[in-house]
């Protein structure tokens, strides 16, 4: 008798041979993890999620219901994908034209939140601890810690690693402190830096 895998997959889900799933991960109802996909440890994969080949998902990632993670997407550790959010992997899809050799990479940095029903257009990077508002459409790179909303998504503020807004406006604050966890931040001219 074969050893049980170190993860949980609901009986209604399929994990193809050649997929790698880390210890303690939970894969819920009606999911499909395809060969060539890699999922880290302690992830929670909600109902009706598809993880395509050549996808890399880090540790402690939460993917809510009805999300398709397409080939070319990389989710770093601690990413949150809200319900029914959307990834793409082709910039100019046509049903009658095969563009599998044109898939564009999308990277989502550590700790980022992708709100419910948002869309991340392929070929872009969402920075570490960025926060994409519900329904936003990301059409360009998003800096670390930025809060973006709307269609197309625009920077309207800046977020703490704990998920609390630390500043408003499109420009990063010179100095900021989180009201919830007291972490401090400064802008070094290139990016927002967390100090503690």
Secondary structure as GFF3:
##gff-version 3
##sequence-region A 1 196
A	DSSP	beta_strand	8	9	.	.	.	ID=ss1
A	DSSP	beta_strand	14	15	.	.	.	ID=ss2
A	DSSP	beta_strand	20	21	.	.	.	ID=ss3
A	DSSP	beta_strand	26	27	.	.	.	ID=ss4
A	DSSP	beta_strand	32	33	.	.	.	ID=ss5
A	DSSP	beta_strand	38	39	.	.	.	ID=ss6
A	DSSP	beta_strand	44	45	.	.	.	ID=ss7
A	DSSP	beta_strand	50	51	.	.	.	ID=ss8
A	DSSP	beta_strand	56	57	.	.	.	ID=ss9
A	DSSP	beta_strand	62	63	.	.	.	ID=ss10
A	DSSP	beta_strand	68	69	.	.	.	ID=ss11
A	DSSP	beta_strand	73	75	.	.	.	ID=ss12
A	DSSP	beta_strand	80	81	.	.	.	ID=ss13
A	DSSP	beta_strand	86	87	.	.	.	ID=ss14
A	DSSP	three_ten_helix	100	102	.	.	.	ID=ss15
A	DSSP	beta_strand	106	108	.	.	.	ID=ss16
A	DSSP	beta_strand	113	114	.	.	.	ID=ss17
A	DSSP	beta_strand	119	120	.	.	.	ID=ss18
A	DSSP	beta_strand	125	126	.	.	.	ID=ss19
A	DSSP	beta_strand	131	132	.	.	.	ID=ss20
A	DSSP	beta_strand	137	138	.	.	.	ID=ss21
A	DSSP	beta_strand	146	149	.	.	.	ID=ss22
A	DSSP	beta_strand	154	159	.	.	.	ID=ss23
A	DSSP	beta_strand	165	168	.	.	.	ID=ss24
A	DSSP	beta_strand	175	177	.	.	.	ID=ss25
A	DSSP	beta_strand	184	187	.	.	.	ID=ss26
A	DSSP	beta_strand	192	194	.	.	.	ID=ss27
###
